Amino acid sequence: MNPQASSNPQDEYKIKDTKPQLGERWPHGGVRGGGGWISSDRVTSTYDLVEQMYYLYVRVVRAKDLPTNPLTGNCDPYVKVKLGNYKGKTHHFEKKTNPEWNQVFTFSKEKIQSSVLEVFVRDKAMVAKDDYIGKVVFDMNEVPTRVPPDSPLAPQWYRLEDHRGESKVRGAIMLAVWMGTQADEAFPEAWHSDATSVKGEGIFSVRTKVYVSPKLWYLRVNIIEAQDVKSQDKSQPPQVFAKAQVGNQILKTNLCPIRTPNPLWNEDLVFVAAEPFEEQLVITVENKTASKDEVVGRIKLQLRDFERRLDHRPVHSRWFDLEKLGFGVLEGDRRKQHKFSTRIHIRACLEGGYHVLDESTMYISDQRPTARQLWKQPIGILEVGILSAQGLLPMKKKDGRESTDAYCVAKYGLKWVRTRTIVESFNPKWNEQYTWEVYDPCTVITLGVFDNCHLGRNEKPENDSRIGKVRIRLSTLETDRIYTHSYPLLVLNKSGVKKMGELQIAFRFTCLSLAHMIYLYGRPLLPKMHYLHPFTVNQLDSLRFQAMNIVASRLGRAEPPLRKEVVEYMLDVDSHMWSMRRSKANFFRIVSLFSGLFSLSNWLDEVCHWKKPVTTILVHVLFCILICYPELIPPTMFLYMFLIGLWNYRSRPRHPPHMDIRLSGADAVHPDELDEEFDTFPTSKPQDIIRMRYDRLRSIAGRIQTVIGDMATQGERFHALLGWRDPRATSIFIVICLFAAIFLYITPFKIVTLLAGLYLLRHPRFRSKMPSLPSNYFRRLPARADSML
C-alpha cells in the first residue's frame, strides 16, 4: 500500500496532473519519424491530444477464381486472418467463387508476438472440418507504414499458396496490409483483436461512433374555441374540454366553465417534437358527463404542415372540421363515413426562436435556438483526447472471474461521441480525439464511463452500468492551453460515495474571436424568446422531461444504440428529485456565501469594541477622511476590489473544478438518507419507513416554517411603524420623525454622518450590555402573528 495515499484519503478524490506523451511518434525515430518513406517535415497531425497507438491493419477486399469442392460442386468461402494467437474471420458466402468482403482487421502492436501474418481462405463445411483453399503469408518486417493524411493504401492481388507455401494454387485474394495508428480512417469500423470474445450483434456495440441529437422544436398549439358542439344528452348543453396529443405527450385545456355549444378556451398547449416529424397532432373535443367523457370529434394534423416562426410575430389561426366516426350496431357499413358537424378554431406553430432544453441549465452545453438561421458564428474550438482509465473496479462476473468492459461517452451540444469498448480490462486505453465547435464559453462538456453489458455472450442483457462522470466548464479554462489531468470517477449509491477508478483526458479550448467571446458575457444566456415569452417553471420541467425521452428514444435507434440509461445519466434526468443530502449541501453553500459578511461583521465588532486599538484608531482616521471628501468613496471601493483581484491572481485555481464530495455532502451522509434518495417515485418502501421519513420531513419543515414566520414578523413590524396598529408606538415614531427632519435640515450632512460614525465606534467604557433603545422599541411593535390560528 502507498502510505501517503492512506494518510490522506481525501487526495484520492482530487484531480491529478499527468504527463502523457501526446502527439505522433513513429518507430523510425524522432517525433514524426525520419526513415523509410516518412518525411520529418510533415504537417502536424490533428491527433495531438492523444498518445500514439500503433496497429497492424489488414483489409480483405475480395477473392476471385476460387476452386469448388469436388464433392458438392460449390464453394462457401471465408477468410481467416491469423497473427500469433489472434484470429479473425470474415462471414462466409454460399456458392460463390468470387466473393467480396471489404472488411478490415486490426491488431494492436503492443500485443503482437509473431513475425508472420497469415491470411487463409477456407471453404466452410456443414459437418466435417472446413476445407483449405489457400493462404498468403506476410513478413511483419516488410509491412509498410501509412501516415494520414496520405490516401489509403491500394490493395493488391495475391496468388494463393498451398499448406507448405511451396507452390501456387488456384485462386487469388485482394489484400492491403499496412502499419498505422488510431488516426486511420479504417479504425472505427475495423474488427479489433482485443474483442475476440464478442459474438453476434455485440460486435456492433464495441465500435467507436459519433451521434447527433435530433433537432427539437417546441410546438405551440393555441386552442381558441369550438362551434356547434353536440351532446348525446339533448336535455342540456354540453360542457366540454379539448385534449391534444403528440406521441406520448397528452395535454388538456380547462373545462369550459359554462355549458354551451360554442365553448371558448384560448389556452396554449406546448409540446416537444423532433425532426423528422413522425408523430401527428391529434386534437379531441370531449363532453364532460357524469358517467364518462363523451368524444365529440377528433382531428389529426401533420406537424410538417405548421408554420415555423423565428420570433414573436402572430401566427394566423385556422378553422378545422372535426371528424366524428359512428360505431353503432346498425352502422357497420357506415363506420368510415365522416360527419363534419363540429368545428374547432386553433393557432399552431413550431417555435424556432427557443432553445429546447433537454439538460439542466446548470450543466447546459448548448444555448442556440432551434432555427439554424438564428445561429451565430462559433467563437472557439474544443478538442478532447480521451486517453485511458486506470484502476477500474470489476463490474460483473464472467465464467467465475471478474471483468469490466468499459467505454466512454462525451456529450457537448448536439454531438455525442462514444469510444470503442475495451473488453476485459481494468486499465483500458482508448486514445481517441474529438472536436466540437463552441458557440458560448459558459457551457459544460460531460464525459461518462460505462460498462458494456451487451456483448452477445449469451448472458442476460442488462442496463449498462455507470462507472463515473466528469464535467468541465469551458469558462474556467485558459485558451490555447493543453490540460492533461486524471479525474476520479465517483459514483454515489446506497452504500455511499465510491471511487470506481480514474479517467485520464487531455483537452484544449482554442479561441477564434476574443472580442466576440467578451461580447457574449453581456448577452442573455438563452435566446431572447425565453425572456419575451417565458414558460412557467412547471412547463419547463415537463418539457425538459419530454425532450430527454425523445433524445433517448432517437439515439437508442442508432447502430450501435446509445442506450436510454446512458442518455439519462449524461443529461442528469433525476437532478430535480428530492434528496436530503443535496438539500443540506445547498444550505451549507448558502451559509458559505455569507461567511464573508460574517467575517466583516466580526471585524467591525472588534473595531467598535476597541479589541485592537491601533486598528480602531486607523479606522477613525480613514472614516474622518472619507467624511471630509465623500467623492472619494466610490473610486476607493473600486480600487480596493481591483487590488484584491490582482492579489488573488497569484492563488488562482490551476485545475478546472471537479465534483467535490465534501461540498456535495457525500462524505458523511446517513445511510437512510441515501436509501431515501435512491427510492423510486412513487415510493416502494414499507409503511413504517415512509412514516419515519415523513416525520423527519415534518420536523425539518417545522424549523423552516419558524424561520419564515420570524422573517414575516420582522417585515410586519416595519409596516406597523406607520400603520397605527399600536397608536402609541406610531405616535412616538412620527414625533421622532418630525424632530429628526428639523435636525437634519439645520445640520450639515457631513456633521450628522461624522457623529453617527463616532457613536458606533465609541469606546466600550461608554457601551452597555443591555439592548439599545431603537431595538427595544422595534421589538415591541405588533405583528400579525397573533392573528394566526
C-alpha positions in Angstrom: 0.0 0.0 0.0 1.0 3.6 -0.6 1.4 5.2 2.9 0.9 8.7 1.6 -2.4 7.7 0.0 -3.6 6.1 3.2 -2.6 9.1 5.3 -4.9 11.4 3.5 -7.8 9.7 1.8 -9.3 12.9 0.5 -6.4 13.1 -2.0 -8.0 10.1 -3.8 -10.9 12.3 -4.8 -8.9 15.1 -6.2 -7.7 15.9 -9.8 -4.2 14.8 -10.5 -1.7 16.1 -13.1 -0.5 13.7 -15.7 2.3 13.9 -18.3 1.3 11.6 -21.2 3.3 11.5 -24.4 0.9 13.3 -26.7 1.3 13.6 -30.4 2.7 11.3 -33.1 5.9 9.4 -32.5 6.9 7.0 -35.2 9.1 3.9 -34.7 11.8 5.1 -37.2 12.9 7.9 -34.8 12.0 11.4 -34.0 8.6 12.9 -33.2 7.3 12.3 -36.8 9.9 9.8 -37.9 13.0 10.1 -40.1 13.3 6.9 -42.0 11.6 4.9 -44.7 9.0 6.9 -46.6 8.0 9.2 -43.7 9.4 12.7 -44.0 10.2 14.6 -40.8 8.8 17.9 -42.0 5.2 16.7 -42.5 2.2 18.8 -41.4 1.3 18.4 -37.7 -1.5 15.9 -37.2 -4.8 16.8 -35.7 -4.3 13.8 -33.3 -2.0 15.8 -30.9 -4.0 15.3 -27.7 -3.7 11.5 -27.5 -0.9 9.0 -27.1 0.1 7.3 -30.3 -1.1 3.7 -30.6 0.2 1.5 -33.4 -1.9 -1.1 -35.2 -1.5 -3.6 -38.0 -4.3 -3.2 -40.5 -5.4 -6.0 -42.8 -8.1 -5.1 -45.4 -9.7 -8.1 -47.0 -11.3 -6.9 -50.2 -12.4 -9.8 -52.3 -11.3 -13.1 -53.9 -11.6 -14.5 -57.4 -11.4 -17.8 -59.3 -11.7 -19.9 -56.2 -11.9 -23.7 -56.7 -15.1 -25.6 -55.9 -15.4 -28.6 -53.7 -15.2 -31.7 -56.0 -17.9 -33.5 -53.9 -20.5 -30.7 -53.7 -19.5 -28.7 -56.7 -19.9 -25.5 -54.6 -17.7 -23.1 -52.7 -18.7 -21.4 -49.5 -15.6 -19.2 -48.9 -14.5 -17.2 -45.9 -11.2 -15.6 -44.9 -9.3 -16.2 -41.6 -6.6 -13.7 -40.6 -4.1 -15.2 -38.1 -1.3 -13.3 -36.2 0.2 -15.3 -33.4 -2.6 -16.3 -31.1 -5.1 -13.8 -32.5 -7.5 -14.9 -35.1 -10.2 -13.1 -37.0 -12.8 -14.3 -39.5 -15.0 -12.8 -42.2 -18.5 -14.0 -42.8 -18.9 -16.8 -45.4 -20.7 -16.7 -48.7 -22.7 -19.6 -50.0 -22.0 -20.9 -53.5 -19.8 -18.1 -54.6 -16.3 -18.3 -56.2 -15.8 -14.5 -56.5 -16.8 -13.2 -53.0 -16.4 -9.7 -51.8 -16.0 -8.9 -48.1 -14.3 -5.5 -47.8 -13.6 -6.0 -44.1 -10.7 -4.6 -42.1 -8.9 -6.3 -39.2 -6.7 -4.5 -36.7 -4.1 -6.0 -34.3 -2.5 -3.9 -31.6 1.3 -3.7 -32.0 1.8 -3.9 -28.2 0.3 -7.5 -28.3 2.0 -8.8 -31.5 4.1 -11.8 -30.7 4.7 -13.2 -34.2 6.8 -12.1 -37.1 4.5 -13.6 -39.7 0.9 -12.6 -40.7 -1.1 -15.4 -42.3 -4.3 -15.0 -44.3 -6.2 -18.2 -45.0 -9.0 -18.8 -47.5 -11.2 -21.7 -46.5 -14.4 -23.4 -47.7 -17.0 -23.7 -44.9 -18.3 -27.3 -44.4 -21.6 -28.1 -42.7 -20.5 -31.3 -41.0 -16.8 -32.0 -41.4 -13.8 -29.8 -41.0 -13.6 -26.7 -43.2 -11.6 -27.3 -46.4 -8.4 -25.5 -47.0 -8.2 -23.5 -50.3 -5.0 -21.4 -49.9 -3.1 -18.8 -47.9 -1.0 -15.7 -48.2 2.0 -15.1 -45.8 3.4 -11.6 -45.0 6.7 -10.9 -43.2 6.0 -8.3 -40.4 9.3 -6.6 -41.1 8.2 -5.8 -44.7 4.9 -4.2 -43.8 4.8 -0.6 -44.9 3.7 2.3 -42.7 0.9 4.7 -43.7 0.6 8.2 -42.2 -2.6 10.2 -42.6 -3.5 12.3 -44.5 -2.0 10.0 -47.1 -4.5 8.3 -49.3 -5.5 4.8 -48.3 -3.1 2.1 -49.3 -4.1 0.5 -52.6 -5.0 -3.2 -52.2 -3.2 -5.8 -54.4 -3.9 -9.2 -55.8 -2.0 -12.1 -54.2 -1.9 -15.7 -55.6 -2.9 -18.3 -53.0 -0.3 -20.8 -51.9 -0.6 -24.4 -50.6 -0.1 -25.6 -47.0 3.7 -25.5 -47.1 3.9 -22.4 -49.2 6.0 -24.1 -51.9 3.7 -23.7 -54.8 0.8 -21.6 -56.0 -2.7 -22.9 -56.2 -5.8 -21.8 -58.0 -7.4 -18.6 -56.8 -6.3 -15.1 -55.7 -7.2 -12.7 -53.0 -7.1 -8.9 -52.9 -5.5 -7.5 -49.7 -4.0 -4.4 -48.3 -1.6 -4.6 -45.2 -0.1 -1.7 -43.5 1.0 -0.3 -40.1 -0.9 2.7 -38.9 -2.4 4.4 -35.9 -5.8 5.1 -34.4 -6.0 8.1 -36.7 -6.5 5.9 -39.7 -9.9 6.2 -41.4 -10.4 2.4 -41.2 -10.0 2.3 -37.4 -13.7 3.0 -36.3 -15.3 0.2 -38.4 -12.5 -2.3 -38.1 -12.5 -5.7 -36.2 -10.2 -5.4 -33.2 -8.1 -8.2 -31.9 -8.9 -7.4 -28.3 -12.6 -8.0 -28.9 -12.4 -11.7 -30.0 -14.7 -12.8 -27.2 -17.5 -10.6 -28.5 -20.1 -12.5 -30.5 -23.1 -11.8 -32.7 -24.8 -8.4 -32.6 -22.4 -7.4 -29.8 -19.7 -6.7 -32.4 -21.5 -3.5 -33.4 -21.6 -2.3 -29.8 -17.9 -2.2 -29.3 -17.1 0.2 -32.2 -16.5 3.9 -31.8 -19.3 6.1 -33.1 -20.4 9.7 -33.3 -24.1 10.6 -32.7 -26.1 13.7 -33.4 -29.1 14.6 -31.2 -32.3 15.1 -33.1 -33.4 18.6 -34.0 -36.0 19.5 -31.3 -38.8 22.0 -31.7 -41.4 23.5 -29.3 -44.9 23.0 -30.8 -47.3 25.7 -29.5 -51.0 24.9 -30.0 -53.4 27.7 -29.1 -56.8 26.2 -28.8 -59.2 29.1 -29.1 -62.8 27.9 -29.4 -65.2 25.4 -30.9 -68.5 25.7 -32.6 -71.6 23.6 -32.9 -70.7 21.0 -30.3 -73.5 18.5 -29.9 -74.1 16.3 -26.9 -75.9 12.9 -26.9 -78.0 14.2 -24.0 -80.3 16.6 -25.7 -81.8 17.8 -22.4 -78.8 20.1 -21.5 -76.0 21.9 -23.4 -72.6 20.2 -23.4 -69.7 21.2 -21.1 -66.6 20.4 -23.0 -62.8 20.5 -22.9 -60.2 19.9 -25.6 -57.4 17.3 -25.5 -54.3 17.4 -27.7 -51.8 14.6 -28.1 -48.3 14.4 -29.8 -46.8 10.9 -29.5 -46.9 10.1 -25.7 -47.5 13.7 -24.7 -51.1 14.5 -23.7 -52.3 17.9 -22.6 -55.8 19.1 -21.8 -57.5 22.5 -21.7 -59.5 23.5 -18.7 -63.2 22.6 -18.6 -65.3 25.3 -20.1 -67.0 27.0 -17.1 -70.4 27.2 -18.7 -72.5 24.8 -20.6 -72.6 26.0 -24.2 -72.4 24.5 -27.7 -69.8 27.2 -28.5 -67.1 26.9 -25.8 -64.2 29.3 -25.5 -60.8 28.4 -24.0 -58.0 30.4 -25.6 -55.3 28.3 -24.0 -51.7 27.5 -25.1 -50.5 23.9 -25.0 -46.8 23.3 -25.7 -45.2 20.1 -26.8 -41.8 18.9 -27.9 -41.4 17.5 -31.4 -38.3 16.1 -33.2 -37.3 16.1 -36.8 -38.1 14.1 -38.9 -41.6 14.5 -37.7 -43.1 11.0 -37.2 -46.0 11.8 -34.9 -49.2 13.7 -35.6 -51.1 16.3 -33.6 -54.4 14.7 -32.5 -57.0 17.1 -31.1 -60.1 15.7 -29.5 -63.1 17.6 -28.1 -64.8 15.7 -25.3 -68.0 16.4 -23.4 -67.9 16.0 -19.6 -70.7 13.8 -18.4 -71.5 12.2 -15.0 -70.5 8.6 -16.2 -67.7 9.1 -18.6 -66.2 11.6 -21.1 -68.0 11.6 -24.4 -65.9 12.1 -27.5 -67.5 14.8 -29.7 -64.9 14.8 -32.5 -61.3 14.4 -33.4 -58.9 15.7 -36.0 -55.3 14.6 -37.0 -52.8 17.2 -38.3 -49.3 16.7 -39.7 -46.6 18.6 -37.9 -44.7 19.4 -41.0 -47.6 21.5 -42.3 -47.4 24.0 -39.4 -45.8 27.4 -39.8 -42.3 27.8 -38.4 -41.7 31.2 -36.8 -38.4 32.7 -35.6 -39.8 35.5 -33.3 -43.0 36.5 -31.5 -44.9 37.7 -34.6 -48.5 36.5 -34.6 -49.5 33.3 -36.5 -52.7 33.1 -38.5 -55.4 30.9 -36.9 -57.5 28.3 -38.8 -60.8 26.6 -38.5 -60.8 22.8 -38.8 -63.8 20.4 -39.1 -63.8 17.6 -36.5 -64.2 14.1 -37.7 -66.9 12.0 -36.0 -66.9 8.3 -36.5 -70.1 6.3 -36.0 -69.8 2.9 -34.3 -73.4 2.0 -33.8 -74.8 -1.6 -34.1 -76.6 -0.8 -37.3 -73.8 1.2 -38.8 -71.4 -1.5 -39.9 -71.1 -0.1 -43.4 -71.1 3.5 -42.4 -68.1 3.4 -40.0 -65.8 5.2 -42.4 -68.3 8.0 -43.1 -67.3 11.4 -41.8 -69.7 13.6 -40.1 -68.5 17.2 -40.2 -70.7 18.9 -37.7 -68.3 20.5 -35.2 -65.5 22.9 -35.9 -62.5 24.0 -33.8 -60.5 27.1 -34.0 -56.8 26.7 -33.4 -53.5 28.5 -33.9 -50.4 26.3 -34.1 -46.8 26.9 -35.0 -43.3 25.4 -34.5 -41.2 27.8 -32.3 -37.7 28.2 -33.8 -36.7 31.1 -31.6 -36.4 28.9 -28.4 -33.7 26.5 -27.3 -35.3 23.2 -26.4 -33.9 22.3 -23.0 -33.0 18.6 -22.7 -30.5 19.0 -19.9 -30.3 21.0 -16.7 -29.5 24.7 -17.2 -26.8 24.3 -14.5 -24.8 22.0 -16.9 -26.1 23.3 -20.2 -23.8 22.5 -23.2 -25.7 24.3 -26.0 -27.8 27.5 -26.0 -28.5 28.0 -29.6 -32.1 28.4 -30.8 -33.7 25.6 -32.9 -33.8 27.6 -36.2 -30.4 27.5 -37.9 -30.9 30.9 -39.3 -30.5 32.4 -35.9 -27.2 30.8 -35.1 -24.1 32.9 -34.8 -20.5 32.1 -35.8 -18.6 29.8 -33.4 -16.2 31.6 -31.0 -13.9 28.7 -30.4 -12.9 25.1 -30.8 -12.9 22.4 -28.1 -10.6 19.4 -28.6 -10.8 16.5 -26.2 -8.5 13.5 -26.1 -9.9 10.6 -24.2 -6.8 8.8 -23.2 -7.4 5.9 -20.8 -8.9 4.8 -17.5 -6.9 3.5 -14.6 -7.8 1.2 -11.7 -11.4 0.5 -12.7 -13.3 -1.7 -10.3 -14.8 -5.0 -11.5 -18.4 -4.5 -12.7 -19.6 -8.1 -13.4 -18.5 -11.7 -13.4 -17.8 -13.8 -16.4 -17.1 -17.6 -16.2 -16.4 -17.2 -12.5 -13.9 -14.3 -12.8 -14.5 -10.5 -12.5 -14.2 -8.2 -15.5 -15.1 -4.8 -16.8 -15.8 -3.8 -20.5 -15.5 -0.1 -20.4 -16.4 2.6 -22.9 -16.6 6.4 -22.6 -19.3 8.8 -23.8 -18.8 12.5 -24.2 -21.6 15.0 -24.8 -21.4 18.6 -25.9 -24.0 20.5 -27.8 -25.8 18.3 -30.3 -22.8 16.0 -30.8 -22.4 12.8 -28.8 -19.3 10.6 -29.1 -18.8 7.0 -28.0 -15.4 5.4 -27.8 -14.9 1.7 -28.6 -15.3 -0.8 -25.8 -12.1 -2.2 -24.4 -13.0 -5.8 -23.5 -12.0 -7.3 -20.1 -9.6 -4.6 -19.0 -9.4 -2.7 -15.7 -7.0 -0.2 -17.4 -8.5 0.4 -20.8 -6.7 2.7 -23.3 -8.8 4.5 -25.9 -6.6 7.4 -27.1 -9.4 8.8 -29.3 -9.7 12.5 -30.1 -12.8 14.5 -30.9 -13.5 18.1 -31.7 -16.5 20.4 -31.1 -17.4 23.9 -32.2 -18.0 26.3 -29.3 -20.7 28.9 -29.5 -20.7 30.1 -25.9 -17.9 29.8 -23.3 -20.3 29.4 -20.4 -21.2 25.8 -21.3 -20.2 22.4 -19.9 -18.9 19.2 -21.5 -19.9 16.0 -19.8 -17.9 12.7 -20.1 -19.2 9.4 -18.6 -17.7 6.0 -18.4 -19.9 2.9 -18.6 -19.6 -0.9 -18.5 -20.9 -2.5 -21.7 -23.4 -5.3 -20.8 -24.5 -6.1 -24.4 -21.6 -8.0 -25.9 -23.6 -11.1 -27.1 -22.0 -13.6 -24.7 -25.2 -15.5 -24.2 -25.7 -13.8 -20.8 -28.9 -12.0 -20.0 -28.6 -8.4 -21.2 -28.7 -5.8 -18.5 -28.5 -2.0 -18.4 -25.0 -0.6 -19.0 -23.6 0.2 -15.5 -22.4 3.6 -14.5 -18.7 3.9 -13.7 -18.4 7.6 -13.2 -18.9 11.1 -14.7 -16.8 14.2 -15.3 -18.0 17.7 -16.1 -15.7 20.5 -17.4 -17.0 24.1 -17.6 -15.3 25.8 -20.6 -15.3 29.3 -19.0 -12.9 28.0 -16.3 -10.3 27.1 -18.9 -7.4 29.2 -20.2 -7.4 29.5 -24.0 -4.8 27.6 -26.1 -3.6 25.6 -23.1 -3.4 21.9 -23.1 -4.8 20.4 -19.9 -3.8 16.8 -19.0 -5.4 15.5 -15.9 -6.6 12.4 -14.2 -10.2 12.7 -12.9 -11.5 10.4 -10.2 -14.7 8.6 -11.3 -17.1 8.9 -8.4 -20.5 7.1 -8.1 -23.0 7.7 -5.3 -25.0 4.6 -4.4 -26.9 3.3 -1.4 -23.7 2.4 0.5 -22.2 5.9 0.0 -19.7 7.5 -2.4 -17.4 5.2 -4.1 -14.3 5.8 -6.3 -14.6 3.5 -9.4 -11.3 4.4 -11.0 -9.7 7.4 -12.8 -10.3 8.8 -16.2 -7.3 10.4 -18.0 -8.1 13.0 -20.5 -6.4 15.9 -22.4 -8.3 18.9 -23.7 -7.7 22.3 -25.2 -10.0 25.3 -25.7 -8.9 27.4 -28.7 -10.4 30.9 -29.1 -11.3 32.1 -32.6 -12.5 35.6 -31.7 -11.6 37.1 -28.3 -13.8 40.2 -29.0 -16.8 38.0 -29.7 -16.2 36.0 -26.6 -16.1 39.1 -24.4 -19.2 40.4 -26.1 -21.1 37.2 -25.1 -20.5 37.8 -21.4 -23.0 40.7 -21.7 -25.6 38.7 -23.6 -28.5 36.6 -22.2 -27.8 33.0 -21.5 -30.7 31.7 -23.6 -32.3 33.0 -26.8 -34.4 36.1 -26.5 -37.8 34.3 -26.8 -37.2 32.7 -23.4 -37.4 36.2 -21.9 -40.0 37.8 -24.2 -42.5 34.9 -23.9 -41.2 32.8 -21.0 -42.5 29.4 -20.0 -43.6 28.6 -16.4 -41.4 26.6 -14.1 -43.8 23.6 -14.3 -43.8 23.8 -18.1 -40.0 23.9 -18.3 -39.7 20.8 -16.1 -42.3 18.9 -18.1 -40.9 19.9 -21.5 -37.4 19.0 -20.4 -38.5 15.5 -19.4 -40.3 15.0 -22.7 -37.2 16.3 -24.6 -35.0 13.9 -22.8 -37.3 11.0 -23.6 -37.3 11.9 -27.3 -33.5 12.2 -27.4 -33.1 8.9 -25.6 -35.5 7.2 -28.0 -33.9 8.5 -31.1 -30.3 7.8 -30.0 -31.5 4.3 -28.9 -32.4 3.6 -32.6 -28.9 4.2 -33.8 -26.4 1.3 -34.5 -24.9 0.7 -32.1 -27.6 2.2 -29.9 -26.8 4.8 -27.2 -29.0 3.3 -24.6 -31.6 5.1 -22.5 -29.8 4.6 -19.2 -26.7 6.2 -20.7 -28.6 9.2 -22.0 -30.4 9.8 -18.8 -27.2 9.7 -16.7 -25.5 12.1 -19.1 -28.4 14.5 -19.1 -28.9 14.4 -15.3 -32.6 13.4 -15.6 -33.0 13.0 -11.8 -31.4 16.2 -10.7 -34.7 17.7 -9.6 -35.7 14.8 -7.3 -35.8 15.3 -3.6 -32.6 14.5 -1.7 -31.9 15.2 2.0 -28.2 15.1 1.2 -28.5 17.6 -1.6 -30.7 19.9 0.4 -28.2 20.0 3.3 -25.4 20.7 0.8 -27.3 23.6 -0.8 -27.9 25.0 2.7 -24.3 24.9 3.6 -23.5 26.5 0.2 -25.7 29.4 1.2 -24.0 29.7 4.5 -20.6 29.8 2.9 -21.8 32.6 0.7 -22.5 34.8 3.8 -19.2 33.8 5.5 -17.6 36.9 4.1 -20.3 39.1 5.6 -20.0 37.3 8.9 -16.2 37.9 8.9 -16.8 41.6 8.1 -19.3 41.8 10.9 -16.9 40.2 13.4 -14.1 42.6 12.3 -16.4 45.6 12.7 -17.4 44.3 16.2 -13.7 44.1 17.1 -13.2 47.7 15.8 -16.2 49.0 17.7 -15.1 47.3 21.0 -11.5 48.5 20.7 -10.1 45.0 20.9 -7.2 46.2 18.6 -6.7 49.9 19.5 -4.3 50.6 16.6 -6.8 49.3 14.0 -9.6 51.2 15.6 -7.6 54.5 15.5 -6.8 53.9 11.9 -10.4 53.3 11.1 -11.3 56.5 12.8 -8.8 58.4 10.7 -10.0 56.8 7.5 -13.6 57.5 8.4 -12.9 61.2 9.0 -11.1 61.5 5.7 -14.0 59.9 3.8 -16.5 62.2 5.6 -14.5 65.2 4.6 -14.1 64.0 1.0 -17.1 61.8 0.2 -16.4 61.9 -3.5 -13.5 59.5 -2.8 -15.8 56.7 -1.5 -16.8 55.1 -4.9 -13.4 55.2 -6.5 -11.8 53.9 -3.3 -14.2 50.9 -3.3 -13.5 50.1 -6.9 -9.7 50.5 -6.5 -9.9 48.2 -3.4 -11.7 45.5 -5.5 -9.2 45.9 -8.3 -6.3 45.4 -5.9 -8.0 42.4 -4.3 -8.4 40.8 -7.7 -4.7 41.3 -8.6 -3.7 39.9 -5.2 -5.9 36.8 -5.8 -4.4 36.2 -9.2 -1.3 34.6 -7.6 -3.5 32.0 -5.9 -5.9 31.4 -8.9 -7.1 27.8 -9.5 -4.7 25.8 -11.7 -7.1 23.0 -12.3 -10.7 23.0 -13.6 -13.3 22.4 -10.9 -14.4 18.8 -10.3 -17.0 17.1 -8.2 -16.3 17.7 -4.6 -17.6 15.0 -2.2 -17.4 17.4 0.8 -19.3 20.1 -1.0 -21.9 17.5 -2.1 -22.3 16.3 1.4 -21.4 12.7 0.3 -18.5 12.2 2.7 -20.7 12.0 5.9 -24.2 11.2 4.7 -26.5 9.0 6.7 -27.4 5.6 5.1 -31.1 6.1 5.5 -30.8 9.5 3.6 -29.1 7.7 0.7 -31.7 5.0 0.8 -34.4 7.7 0.5 -32.5 9.4 -2.3 -32.4 6.2 -4.4 -36.0 5.3 -3.7 -38.4 5.1 -6.7 -41.1 7.6 -7.4 -43.7 6.9 -6.2 -42.1 5.2 -3.2 -41.8 1.4 -2.9 -40.7 1.3 0.8 -42.7 -0.2 3.7 -45.2 1.9 5.6 -43.1 2.2 8.8 -40.1 3.6 6.9 -42.4 6.0 5.0 -43.9 7.2 8.3 -40.4 7.8 9.8 -39.2 9.8 6.8 -42.5 11.8 6.7 -42.0 12.7 10.4 -38.4 13.7 9.7 -39.6 16.0 6.9 -42.2 17.4 9.2 -39.6 18.3 11.8 -37.4 20.0 9.2 -40.3 21.8 7.6 -41.3 23.0 11.1 -38.0 24.6 11.6 -38.2 26.2 8.2 -41.7 27.3 9.0 -40.5 29.0 12.2 -37.7 30.9 10.3 -40.1 32.1 7.6 -42.6 33.2 10.3 -39.8 35.2 12.1 -39.0 36.9 8.8 -42.6 37.7 8.2 -42.9 39.1 11.7 -40.0 41.5 11.2 -41.4 42.7 8.0 -44.9 43.3 9.5 -43.3 45.3 12.3 -41.9 47.7 9.7 -45.4 48.1 8.3 -46.7 48.7 11.9 -44.4 51.8 12.3 -46.9 53.9 10.3 -49.9 51.6 10.4 -51.5 52.8 13.7 -52.0 49.2 14.8 -50.3 50.4 18.0 -51.4 54.0 18.3 -48.9 54.9 21.0 -45.9 53.4 19.1 -46.9 55.1 15.9 -47.3 58.4 17.6 -43.9 58.1 19.1 -42.4 57.3 15.7 -44.0 60.2 13.8 -42.9 62.7 16.5 -39.4 61.3 16.3 -39.5 61.7 12.5 -40.6 65.3 12.9 -37.7 66.2 15.2 -35.3 64.2 13.0 -36.4 66.1 9.9 -35.9 69.5 11.6 -32.5 68.5 13.0 -31.3 67.2 9.6 -32.5 70.4 7.9 -30.4 72.6 10.1 -27.4 70.3 10.5 -24.9 69.6 7.6 -25.0 66.0 6.4 -21.2 65.6 7.0 -21.7 66.5 10.7 -24.5 64.0 11.1 -22.6 61.2 9.4 -19.5 62.0 11.5 -21.5 62.0 14.8 -23.2 58.7 13.8 -19.9 57.0 12.9 -18.2 58.2 16.2 -21.1 56.9 18.1 -20.9 53.5 16.6 -17.1 53.4 17.2 -17.3 54.6 20.8 -15.1 53.0 23.4 -16.5 50.0 25.4 -16.4 52.2 28.5 -19.4 54.1 27.0 -21.3 51.0 26.0 -23.9 49.0 27.8 -24.6 45.3 27.6 -28.3 45.9 27.5 -30.2 46.1 24.2 -30.3 49.5 22.5 -33.3 51.8 22.7 -34.3 51.5 19.0 -34.0 47.7 19.3 -36.3 47.7 22.3 -38.8 49.9 20.5 -38.8 47.8 17.4 -39.4 44.5 19.2 -42.4 45.9 20.9 -44.2 46.7 17.7 -47.2 44.5 16.9 -47.2 41.9 14.1 -49.9 39.7 12.6 -48.6 36.5 14.2 -51.2 36.8 17.0 -54.0 36.7 14.3 -53.0 33.3 13.0 -54.8 30.1 14.1 
